[in-house]
Amino acid sequence: MSLPLDGINVLDLSSLLPGSLCSQMLADLGAEVLKIENPSGGDNFRSTPPIIRTTGSYFHMINRNKKGITLNLKHEQGRAIFMKLVPGADVVLDSCAPGSMEAMGLGYEDLKKENTRIICCSLTGFGQDGPYKHRPAHDIDFLSISGILDLLGGRGGPPVVPAVQFAGAGGGLSAAMGILAALLRRERTGEGQYLDVAILDSLTPFLSLVMSQFMADGTLPKRGESLVGGGYAFYNIYETADGKYLSLGCLEEKFWKAFCRAVRREDLIDDQYAPSPRREALIEEVKGIFRQKTRDEWITLFDEHTICYSPVNSLEDAVKDPQIRHRGLWFSMEHPTGGTIPQQRFPVEFSDDRPQVRCHPPDLGEHTREILHRLGYTGKEIDDFYARGIV
């Protein structure tokens, strides 16, 4: 069965979460993705614990449906091999420091001389320009600079360290969206282009609502006190009698009314948006209500009403959740050398196309000989490349 990106060839020079997630999504959609790694260890996620046999599970999670070769781009011959791949490519994805590709003679202006239809996407922390363009950073740093981290945490407490990689995943999704848009434009114009994708920039959609208020009237949301940040009883997290937690998301009046009726406290309905100090007192009052029953008892009760609520699942709970299981969001597959490895489902359901696992995440350099033979190199030449550390 054909897929939307059948016939599209991607040269993937990226590593770690953002770029690998982006290229896996393109691969799931049918593109032939060639993951190009350095011969001395490859993508750092290969060696990041937990290790399944010989390879880190992080690598397995975001590198399926790709072929893999090793190539030393610091060597002149390695760059020559790469340039032989360019005429047959549609997309080049890199996560190199700004200026690095140009310094190697592999920048967009260099590549489009070989292929005018090429789409080059550079996915970096801060983009190709600006005062931070050479600054090293990780997820927590991007969240800090963006203003997001200052909003995460309880009232009067310090910011919390998020346990999930919002910034990295956001960067990968933005890059994938940009590449798909560039491919669509190329269908109309016949021309490629260069995409500058910054992980920091990719956090702006997550800030849309809180930033809109701040930019409109100057109201600065405080940690644990904003409308959807823990400042109101109707949108909060509550501990139950058995030490577990439920989230309550009754933002709309109808849901708050349903909650108040379910707990037989209709006297609280008019207090939904009460100002301080009643606002804080109401939170404490609702906390007391939730401590009266176990989590499962609340679930049984709330399921009889139309209420926005959910159990706060641990990861163990999440993989057993009936909705998550029904949608098949998490699963395992067998890797020929790696054993049983974890996988995530492609996040979009199509009525006709079926993005799915077509091949396992590649071992380091697994397809090097195959690709070099395809480029016309002889077995003797390839052996020489290995001996010289070029592949």
Backbone hydrogen bonds in HBPLUS format (Angstrom, degrees):
<---DONOR---> <-ACCEPTOR-->    atom                        ^
c    i                          cat <-CA-CA->   ^        H-A-AA   ^      H-
h    n   atom  resd res      DA  || num        DHA   H-A  angle D-A-AA Bond
n    s   type  num  typ     dist DA aas  dist angle  dist       angle   num
A0006-ASP N   A0003-LEU O   3.07 MM   3  5.37 167.1  2.09 122.4 121.8     1
A0005-LEU N   A0029-LEU O   2.78 MM  24  5.48 163.7  1.81 157.4 151.6     2
A0008-ILE N   A0005-LEU O   3.01 MM   3  5.51 159.8  2.05 141.1 140.6     3
A0032-GLU N   A0008-ILE O   2.83 MM  24  6.22 156.1  1.88 166.8 171.5     4
A0090-ASP N   A0009-ASN O   2.83 MM  81  5.24 168.5  1.84 144.1 146.8     5
A0091-VAL N   A0009-ASN O   3.12 MM  82  6.47 153.3  2.19 155.7 158.4     6
A0010-VAL N   A0032-GLU O   2.87 MM  22  6.10 168.3  1.88 151.8 154.0     7
A0034-LEU N   A0010-VAL O   2.83 MM  24  6.11 168.6  1.84 168.2 170.3     8
A0011-LEU N   A0091-VAL O   2.80 MM  80  6.16 166.7  1.82 157.6 160.2     9
A0093-LEU N   A0011-LEU O   2.89 MM  82  6.24 165.4  1.91 162.1 165.9    10
A0012-ASP N   A0034-LEU O   2.90 MM  22  5.82 169.4  1.91 146.2 149.0    11
A0036-ILE N   A0012-ASP O   2.88 MM  24  5.86 174.4  1.88 155.1 156.9    12
A0013-LEU N   A0093-LEU O   2.68 MM  80  5.76 165.0  1.70 170.1 170.6    13
A0021-LEU N   A0017-LEU O   2.87 MM   4  5.75 161.2  1.90 159.0 163.1    14
A0022-CYS N   A0018-PRO O   3.11 MM   4  6.29 161.4  2.14 146.4 151.7    15
A0023-SER N   A0019-GLY O   2.93 MM   4  6.20 169.2  1.94 156.6 158.3    16
A0024-GLN N   A0020-SER O   2.92 MM   4  6.00 147.0  2.03 141.4 150.7    17
A0025-MET N   A0021-LEU O   3.06 MM   4  6.28 153.9  2.13 148.6 154.6    18
A0026-LEU N   A0022-CYS O   3.15 MM   4  6.53 153.9  2.22 147.1 154.4    19
A0027-ALA N   A0023-SER O   2.86 MM   4  6.05 152.4  1.94 142.0 150.2    20
A0028-ASP N   A0024-GLN O   2.73 MM   4  5.97 157.3  1.78 150.7 156.8    21
A0029-LEU N   A0025-MET O   3.10 MM   4  6.30 140.0  2.27 136.2 146.2    22
A0029-LEU N   A0026-LEU O   3.18 MM   3  5.10 124.9  2.50  90.6 104.6    23
A0031-ALA N   A0026-LEU O   3.05 MM   5  5.61 156.6  2.11 148.9 141.5    24
A0030-GLY N   A0027-ALA O   2.90 MM   3  5.11 159.6  1.95 109.6 114.3    25
A0067-LYS N   A0033-VAL O   2.90 MM  34  6.23 169.3  1.91 169.2 171.2    26
A0035-LYS N   A0067-LYS O   2.67 MM  32  5.96 164.0  1.69 167.2 161.5    27
A0069-ILE N   A0035-LYS O   2.94 MM  34  6.31 161.5  1.98 161.3 164.9    28
A0037-GLU N   A0069-ILE O   2.96 MM  32  6.34 166.2  1.98 155.2 158.8    29
A0071-LEU N   A0037-GLU O   2.79 MM  34  6.06 152.9  1.87 156.9 165.1    30
A0046-ARG N   A0043-ASP O   2.92 MM   3  5.72 161.8  1.95 123.0 128.7    31
A0047-SER N   A0044-ASN O   3.13 MM   3  5.74 149.3  2.23 114.5 121.3    32
A0048-THR N   A0045-PHE O   3.37 MM   3  4.89 164.2  2.39  94.8  99.4    33
A0056-GLY N   A0046-ARG O   2.82 MM  10  4.79 150.1  1.91 114.9 123.5    34
A0057-SER N   A0050-PRO O   2.89 MM   7  5.96 161.2  1.92 178.3 175.1    35
A0052-ILE N   A0055-THR O   2.81 MM   3  5.47 170.2  1.82 144.6 143.1    36
A0054-THR N   A0052-ILE O   2.79 MM   2  5.74 106.6  2.33 118.7 102.7    37
A0055-THR N   A0052-ILE O   3.22 MM   3  5.47 165.0  2.24 129.5 124.8    38
A0059-PHE N   A0056-GLY O   3.12 MM   3  5.52 124.5  2.45 104.8 116.7    39
A0060-HIS N   A0056-GLY O   3.37 MM   4  6.80 159.1  2.42 146.2 151.4    40
A0061-MET N   A0057-SER O   3.01 MM   4  6.19 145.8  2.13 147.6 156.1    41
A0062-ILE N   A0059-PHE O   3.31 MM   3  5.80 144.4  2.44 109.3 117.4    42
A0065-ASN N   A0359-CYS O   2.98 MM 294  4.75 170.0  1.99 137.9 137.8    43
A0367-HIS N   A0068-GLY O   2.69 MM 299  5.31 157.1  1.74 163.2 167.8    44
A0072-ASN N   A0390-ILE O   2.72 MM 318  4.96 155.0  1.78 156.9 154.7    45
A0075-HIS N   A0072-ASN O   3.19 MM   3  5.70 161.6  2.22 111.0 116.6    46
A0078-GLY N   A0075-HIS O   2.95 MM   3  5.09 118.2  2.35 100.2 116.3    47
A0079-ARG N   A0075-HIS O   3.03 MM   4  6.43 154.7  2.09 158.1 165.2    48
A0080-ALA N   A0076-GLU O   2.99 MM   4  6.26 147.4  2.10 141.6 151.2    49
A0081-ILE N   A0077-GLN O   2.95 MM   4  6.23 152.3  2.02 147.0 153.4    50
A0082-PHE N   A0078-GLY O   3.04 MM   4  6.33 158.3  2.09 144.4 150.4    51
A0083-MET N   A0079-ARG O   2.94 MM   4  6.21 157.9  1.99 148.4 153.7    52
A0084-LYS N   A0080-ALA O   3.20 MM   4  6.48 134.4  2.42 137.7 148.9    53
A0084-LYS N   A0081-ILE O   3.06 MM   3  5.19 132.6  2.30  98.6 111.7    54
A0085-LEU N   A0082-PHE O   2.86 MM   3  5.20 143.4  1.99 107.0 118.6    55
A0088-GLY N   A0085-LEU O   3.31 MM   3  5.91 137.6  2.50 113.1 122.8    56
A0089-ALA N   A0086-VAL O   2.97 MM   3  5.06 166.1  1.99 114.4 118.4    57
A0119-ILE N   A0090-ASP O   2.94 MM  29  6.10 147.1  2.05 136.7 147.1    58
A0092-VAL N   A0119-ILE O   2.85 MM  27  6.29 152.8  1.92 153.9 158.9    59
A0121-CYS N   A0092-VAL O   2.80 MM  29  6.17 166.4  1.82 166.7 169.9    60
A0094-ASP N   A0121-CYS O   2.97 MM  27  6.42 160.4  2.01 161.7 165.4    61
A0123-LEU N   A0094-ASP O   2.83 MM  29  6.16 170.3  1.84 168.6 168.3    62
A0100-SER N   A0097-ALA O   2.93 MM   3  5.56 165.2  1.95 145.8 148.6    63
A0103-ALA N   A0099-GLY O   2.94 MM   4  6.09 151.6  2.02 144.8 153.1    64
A0104-MET N   A0100-SER O   3.17 MM   4  6.44 136.9  2.36 142.1 152.3    65
A0104-MET N   A0101-MET O   3.20 MM   3  5.26 132.6  2.43  95.7 108.0    66
A0106-LEU N   A0101-MET O   2.73 MM   5  4.89 158.3  1.77 159.3 151.8    67
A0105-GLY N   A0102-GLU O   2.94 MM   3  4.98 156.7  2.00 104.5 111.8    68
A0110-ASP N   A0107-GLY O   2.99 MM   3  5.23 124.4  2.31 102.4 117.0    69
A0111-LEU N   A0107-GLY O   2.91 MM   4  6.22 161.3  1.95 158.2 164.0    70
A0112-LYS N   A0108-TYR O   2.90 MM   4  5.99 161.1  1.93 158.6 162.3    71
A0113-LYS N   A0110-ASP O   3.35 MM   3  5.63 148.9  2.46 101.3 110.0    72
A0114-GLU N   A0111-LEU O   2.97 MM   3  5.39 141.4  2.12 108.1 118.6    73
A0115-ASN N   A0111-LEU O   3.02 MM   4  6.30 135.0  2.23 138.6 152.0    74
A0118-ILE N   A0115-ASN O   3.16 MM   3  5.52 167.0  2.17 115.4 118.1    75
A0192-GLY N   A0116-THR O   3.25 MM  76  6.27 162.9  2.28 144.1 139.3    76
A0120-CYS N   A0193-GLN O   3.07 MM  73  6.50 149.5  2.17 149.2 158.5    77
A0195-LEU N   A0120-CYS O   2.70 MM  75  6.07 159.4  1.75 162.3 168.2    78
A0122-SER N   A0195-LEU O   2.91 MM  73  6.20 165.9  1.93 171.8 167.6    79
A0197-VAL N   A0122-SER O   2.94 MM  75  6.02 165.5  1.96 161.3 164.7    80
A0124-THR N   A0197-VAL O   2.99 MM  73  6.45 154.8  2.06 167.7 170.4    81
A0199-ILE N   A0124-THR O   2.85 MM  75  6.25 151.2  1.94 150.6 160.3    82
A0200-LEU N   A0125-GLY O   3.07 MM  75  6.17 165.4  2.10 165.4 165.3    83
A0133-LYS N   A0130-GLY O   3.28 MM   3  5.56 171.3  2.29 117.7 119.1    84
A0135-ARG N   A0132-TYR O   2.83 MM   3  5.02 166.2  1.85 120.7 124.4    85
A0141-ASP N   A0138-HIS O   2.79 MM   3  5.37 130.8  2.04 117.4 131.3    86
A0142-PHE N   A0138-HIS O   3.13 MM   4  6.50 154.5  2.20 153.3 161.2    87
A0143-LEU N   A0139-ASP O   2.97 MM   4  6.23 164.8  2.00 159.6 164.0    88
A0144-SER N   A0140-ILE O   3.03 MM   4  6.10 143.5  2.16 131.7 141.6    89
A0145-ILE N   A0141-ASP O   2.97 MM   4  6.23 169.0  1.99 155.2 156.4    90
A0146-SER N   A0142-PHE O   2.99 MM   4  6.05 159.3  2.03 148.0 154.0    91
A0149-LEU N   A0143-LEU O   3.08 MM   6  5.25 174.8  2.09 123.3 122.9    92
A0147-GLY N   A0144-SER O   3.31 MM   3  5.58 142.1  2.46 103.0 112.5    93
A0151-LEU N   A0148-ILE O   2.89 MM   3  5.45 153.8  1.96 116.6 125.0    94
A0152-LEU N   A0149-LEU O   3.13 MM   3  5.28 157.9  2.18 107.3 114.0    95
A0160-VAL N   A0152-LEU O   3.06 MM   8  5.87 142.7  2.20 131.0 138.0    96
A0157-GLY N   A0154-GLY O   3.04 MM   3  5.29 163.5  2.07 125.9 128.5    97
A0169-ALA N   A0165-GLN O   3.16 MM   4  6.18 168.0  2.17 148.3 152.1    98
A0170-GLY N   A0166-PHE O   2.86 MM   4  5.91 156.4  1.91 145.9 153.6    99
A0171-GLY N   A0167-ALA O   2.86 MM   4  6.09 153.9  1.93 151.2 157.9   100
A0172-GLY N   A0168-GLY O   3.05 MM   4  6.33 157.6  2.10 148.1 153.7   101
A0173-LEU N   A0169-ALA O   2.97 MM   4  6.23 158.6  2.02 152.5 158.0   102
A0174-SER N   A0170-GLY O   2.95 MM   4  6.11 157.2  2.00 146.5 153.0   103
A0175-ALA N   A0171-GLY O   2.99 MM   4  6.18 158.6  2.04 148.2 153.7   104
A0176-ALA N   A0172-GLY O   3.04 MM   4  6.25 159.2  2.08 145.1 150.8   105
A0177-MET N   A0173-LEU O   2.94 MM   4  6.16 161.0  1.98 149.8 154.9   106
A0178-GLY N   A0174-SER O   2.90 MM   4  6.11 160.5  1.93 149.8 155.3   107
A0179-ILE N   A0175-ALA O   2.91 MM   4  6.11 160.3  1.95 152.2 157.1   108
A0180-LEU N   A0176-ALA O   2.98 MM   4  6.18 163.4  2.01 150.8 155.3   109
A0181-ALA N   A0177-MET O   3.00 MM   4  6.20 157.3  2.05 148.4 154.7   110
A0182-ALA N   A0178-GLY O   2.92 MM   4  6.12 154.4  1.98 146.4 153.7   111
A0183-LEU N   A0179-ILE O   2.89 MM   4  6.14 152.5  1.97 150.1 157.4   112
A0184-LEU N   A0180-LEU O   3.02 MM   4  6.26 152.8  2.10 143.3 150.5   113
A0185-ARG N   A0181-ALA O   2.93 MM   4  6.21 158.7  1.97 148.9 154.6   114
A0186-ARG N   A0182-ALA O   2.93 MM   4  6.09 151.4  2.01 141.6 149.7   115
A0187-GLU N   A0183-LEU O   3.18 MM   4  6.46 137.4  2.37 138.1 148.1   116
A0187-GLU N   A0184-LEU O   3.14 MM   3  5.22 130.1  2.40  96.3 109.2   117
A0188-ARG N   A0185-ARG O   2.95 MM   3  5.30 135.1  2.15 104.9 117.1   118
A0189-THR N   A0185-ARG O   2.93 MM   4  6.22 153.8  2.00 152.3 160.9   119
A0190-GLY N   A0186-ARG O   2.65 MM   4  4.65 148.0  1.75 126.0 135.0   120
A0202-SER N   A0198-ALA O   3.15 MM   4  6.42 143.2  2.29 143.3 153.4   121
A0202-SER N   A0199-ILE O   3.07 MM   3  5.07 123.6  2.40  95.0 109.7   122
A0203-LEU N   A0200-LEU O   3.11 MM   3  5.61 164.9  2.14 114.1 118.8   123
A0204-THR N   A0201-ASP O   3.17 MM   3  5.83 166.3  2.19 117.8 121.9   124
A0206-PHE N   A0203-LEU O   3.04 MM   3  5.55 133.5  2.26 113.6 125.5   125
A0207-LEU N   A0204-THR O   2.99 MM   3  5.25 147.7  2.10 108.5 118.4   126
A0208-SER N   A0205-PRO O   3.35 MM   3  5.19 167.3  2.37 102.1 105.7   127
A0211-MET N   A0207-LEU O   2.84 MM   4  5.63 163.4  1.87 167.1 172.1   128
A0212-SER N   A0208-SER O   2.96 MM   4  5.90 142.6  2.11 136.1 146.2   129
A0213-GLN N   A0209-LEU O   3.32 MM   4  6.60 154.3  2.39 146.1 150.6   130
A0214-PHE N   A0210-VAL O   3.18 MM   4  6.45 165.2  2.20 146.2 150.2   131
A0215-MET N   A0211-MET O   2.83 MM   4  5.95 165.6  1.85 153.7 157.4   132
A0216-ALA N   A0212-SER O   2.96 MM   4  5.93 134.4  2.17 133.8 145.8   133
A0216-ALA N   A0213-GLN O   3.19 MM   3  5.05 126.0  2.50  90.9 105.1   134
A0217-ASP N   A0213-GLN O   2.96 MM   4  6.08 174.3  1.97 160.8 160.5   135
A0218-GLY N   A0214-PHE O   2.80 MM   4  4.45 135.9  1.99 122.8 130.8   136
A0225-GLU N   A0222-LYS O   2.93 MM   3  5.32 157.4  1.98 141.0 137.6   137
A0229-GLY N   A0226-SER O   3.26 MM   3  4.76 168.9  2.27  98.2 100.8   138
A0231-GLY N   A0226-SER O   3.01 MM   5  4.84 142.2  2.16 159.9 154.6   139
A0235-TYR N   A0232-TYR O   3.39 MM   3  5.77 160.4  2.43 108.0 113.5   140
A0250-CYS N   A0234-PHE O   2.80 MM  16  5.11 131.4  2.03 168.4 162.1   141
A0236-ASN N   A0248-LEU O   2.95 MM  12  5.38 132.9  2.18 136.9 150.9   142
A0248-LEU N   A0236-ASN O   2.82 MM  12  5.38 165.7  1.84 166.5 167.8   143
A0238-TYR N   A0246-LEU O   2.85 MM   8  5.39 168.0  1.86 161.6 165.5   144
A0246-LEU N   A0238-TYR O   2.90 MM   8  5.39 153.1  1.97 150.5 159.3   145
A0240-THR N   A0244-LYS O   2.74 MM   4  5.39 161.4  1.77 148.6 152.6   146
A0243-GLY N   A0240-THR O   3.03 MM   3  5.47 157.1  2.08 124.4 123.6   147
A0241-ALA N   A0293-LYS O   2.76 MM  52  5.13 169.7  1.77 137.3 134.4   148
A0312-VAL N   A0245-TYR O   3.02 MM  67  5.41 171.4  2.03 135.8 133.3   149
A0247-SER N   A0310-SER O   2.78 MM  63  5.31 170.9  1.79 166.3 168.5   150
A0310-SER N   A0247-SER O   3.09 MM  63  5.31 148.0  2.20 139.5 143.3   151
A0249-GLY N   A0308-CYS O   2.82 MM  59  5.05 172.7  1.83 143.7 144.4   152
A0255-PHE N   A0252-GLU O   3.08 MM   3  5.58 127.9  2.36 109.5 121.8   153
A0256-TRP N   A0252-GLU O   3.17 MM   4  6.52 159.4  2.21 154.4 160.7   154
A0257-LYS N   A0253-GLU O   2.85 MM   4  6.07 161.2  1.89 156.1 161.3   155
A0258-ALA N   A0254-LYS O   3.08 MM   4  6.23 154.3  2.15 135.9 142.8   156
A0259-PHE N   A0255-PHE O   2.94 MM   4  6.22 153.3  2.01 145.9 153.0   157
A0260-CYS N   A0256-TRP O   2.96 MM   4  6.22 169.5  1.97 156.1 157.9   158
A0261-ARG N   A0257-LYS O   2.96 MM   4  6.17 157.2  2.01 151.4 157.6   159
A0262-ALA N   A0258-ALA O   2.92 MM   4  6.06 150.1  2.01 142.7 151.2   160
A0263-VAL N   A0259-PHE O   3.02 MM   4  6.34 150.6  2.11 154.8 161.9   161
A0265-ARG N   A0260-CYS O   2.71 MM   5  4.93 173.1  1.71 158.1 156.7   162
A0264-ARG N   A0261-ARG O   3.13 MM   3  4.78 156.8  2.19  97.2 103.4   163
A0268-LEU N   A0265-ARG O   2.99 MM   3  5.81 169.1  2.00 122.9 126.2   164
A0269-ILE N   A0266-GLU O   3.22 MM   3  5.47 164.7  2.24 109.8 114.4   165
A0271-ASP N   A0268-LEU O   3.00 MM   3  5.31 151.2  2.09 110.6 119.8   166
A0272-GLN N   A0269-ILE O   3.35 MM   3  5.91 160.5  2.39 121.8 121.3   167
A0274-ALA N   A0271-ASP O   3.05 MM   3  4.84 170.3  2.06 112.8 112.0   168
A0279-ARG N   A0275-PRO O   2.98 MM   4  5.27 145.8  2.10 116.6 123.4   169
A0281-ALA N   A0277-PRO O   3.11 MM   4  6.39 160.5  2.15 151.8 157.9   170
A0282-LEU N   A0278-ARG O   2.83 MM   4  5.96 150.6  1.91 151.7 158.5   171
A0283-ILE N   A0279-ARG O   3.32 MM   4  6.64 151.0  2.41 140.5 147.2   172
A0284-GLU N   A0280-GLU O   3.24 MM   4  6.60 161.6  2.28 149.2 152.8   173
A0285-GLU N   A0281-ALA O   2.96 MM   4  6.21 147.6  2.07 143.3 153.1   174
A0286-VAL N   A0282-LEU O   2.88 MM   4  6.15 159.6  1.92 154.2 158.6   175
A0287-LYS N   A0283-ILE O   2.92 MM   4  6.17 150.6  2.00 147.6 156.5   176
A0288-GLY N   A0284-GLU O   3.13 MM   4  6.40 150.9  2.22 140.9 147.3   177
A0289-ILE N   A0285-GLU O   3.09 MM   4  6.48 145.9  2.21 141.0 150.6   178
A0290-PHE N   A0286-VAL O   3.02 MM   4  6.31 162.5  2.05 155.3 157.9   179
A0291-ARG N   A0287-LYS O   3.18 MM   4  6.44 140.8  2.34 142.8 153.0   180
A0292-GLN N   A0289-ILE O   3.11 MM   3  5.60 162.3  2.14 114.9 119.7   181
A0298-TRP N   A0294-THR O   3.02 MM   4  6.36 156.5  2.08 153.1 159.0   182
A0299-ILE N   A0295-ARG O   2.93 MM   4  6.23 156.8  1.99 150.9 157.9   183
A0300-THR N   A0296-ASP O   2.98 MM   4  6.18 161.4  2.01 147.0 151.2   184
A0301-LEU N   A0297-GLU O   3.10 MM   4  6.33 156.6  2.16 143.7 149.8   185
A0302-PHE N   A0298-TRP O   2.76 MM   4  5.93 175.5  1.76 162.4 163.6   186
A0303-ASP N   A0299-ILE O   2.97 MM   4  5.93 148.1  2.07 147.3 154.5   187
A0304-GLU N   A0301-LEU O   3.08 MM   3  5.65 159.6  2.12 113.9 120.4   188
A0305-HIS N   A0302-PHE O   2.92 MM   3  5.28 163.4  1.95 114.8 119.4   189
A0317-ASP N   A0314-SER O   3.05 MM   3  4.98 115.6  2.48  93.2 108.7   190
A0318-ALA N   A0314-SER O   2.77 MM   4  6.04 157.0  1.82 152.2 159.6   191
A0319-VAL N   A0315-LEU O   3.10 MM   4  6.31 164.0  2.13 152.9 153.3   192
A0320-LYS N   A0317-ASP O   3.02 MM   3  5.26 140.6  2.18 103.2 115.2   193
A0321-ASP N   A0317-ASP O   2.94 MM   4  6.07 113.6  2.39 141.5 159.6   194
A0321-ASP N   A0318-ALA O   3.03 MM   3  4.96 149.5  2.13 100.3 109.9   195
A0325-ARG N   A0321-ASP O   2.84 MM   4  5.99 162.2  1.87 162.3 168.3   196
A0326-HIS N   A0322-PRO O   2.92 MM   4  5.90 153.1  1.99 135.3 143.2   197
A0327-ARG N   A0323-GLN O   3.04 MM   4  6.25 154.0  2.11 146.0 151.9   198
A0328-GLY N   A0324-ILE O   3.03 MM   4  6.11 115.0  2.47 132.1 148.0   199
A0329-LEU N   A0324-ILE O   3.31 MM   5  5.81 165.9  2.33 156.0 158.9   200
A0328-GLY N   A0325-ARG O   3.08 MM   3  4.93 144.0  2.21  95.4 106.4   201
A0345-ARG N   A0329-LEU O   2.88 MM  16  4.85 161.9  1.92 133.9 135.2   202
A0331-PHE N   A0343-GLN O   3.11 MM  12  5.30 166.0  2.13 138.4 141.3   203
A0343-GLN N   A0331-PHE O   2.72 MM  12  5.30 142.5  1.86 172.3 162.5   204
A0333-MET N   A0341-ILE O   2.97 MM   8  5.53 155.5  2.03 153.8 161.2   205
A0341-ILE N   A0333-MET O   2.84 MM   8  5.53 167.5  1.85 165.8 168.3   206
A0335-HIS N   A0339-GLY O   2.69 MM   4  4.99 165.3  1.71 145.1 150.5   207
A0339-GLY N   A0335-HIS O   3.19 MM   4  4.99 139.2  2.36 134.2 129.0   208
A0366-GLU N   A0363-ASP O   3.00 MM   3  5.07 159.4  2.05 133.4 127.3   209
A0368-THR N   A0365-GLY O   3.18 MM   3  5.23 172.2  2.19 114.5 115.6   210
A0371-ILE N   A0367-HIS O   2.97 MM   4  6.16 167.6  1.98 161.0 163.2   211
A0372-LEU N   A0368-THR O   2.96 MM   4  6.14 166.9  1.98 157.7 161.6   212
A0373-HIS N   A0369-ARG O   2.88 MM   4  5.99 157.7  1.93 152.1 158.0   213
A0374-ARG N   A0370-GLU O   3.04 MM   4  6.24 150.2  2.13 140.0 148.7   214
A0375-LEU N   A0371-ILE O   3.01 MM   4  6.37 136.0  2.21 140.8 152.7   215
A0377-TYR N   A0372-LEU O   3.06 MM   5  5.63 156.8  2.11 158.1 150.8   216
A0376-GLY N   A0373-HIS O   2.94 MM   3  5.08 152.7  2.01 103.0 111.9   217
A0382-ILE N   A0378-THR O   2.96 MM   4  6.25 158.7  2.01 153.2 159.3   218
A0383-ASP N   A0379-GLY O   2.94 MM   4  6.15 158.0  1.98 146.7 152.6   219
A0384-ASP N   A0380-LYS O   3.04 MM   4  6.26 150.2  2.13 142.7 150.8   220
A0385-PHE N   A0381-GLU O   2.94 MM   4  6.30 148.2  2.04 145.2 154.1   221
A0386-TYR N   A0382-ILE O   3.02 MM   4  6.39 158.6  2.07 153.7 158.3   222
A0387-ALA N   A0383-ASP O   2.99 MM   4  6.24 159.5  2.04 146.4 152.3   223
A0388-ARG N   A0384-ASP O   2.97 MM   4  6.16 143.2  2.11 146.6 155.8   224
A0390-ILE N   A0385-PHE O   2.94 MM   5  5.04 147.1  2.05 156.7 153.9   225
A0389-GLY N   A0386-TYR O   3.15 MM   3  5.20 160.9  2.19 104.4 110.2   226
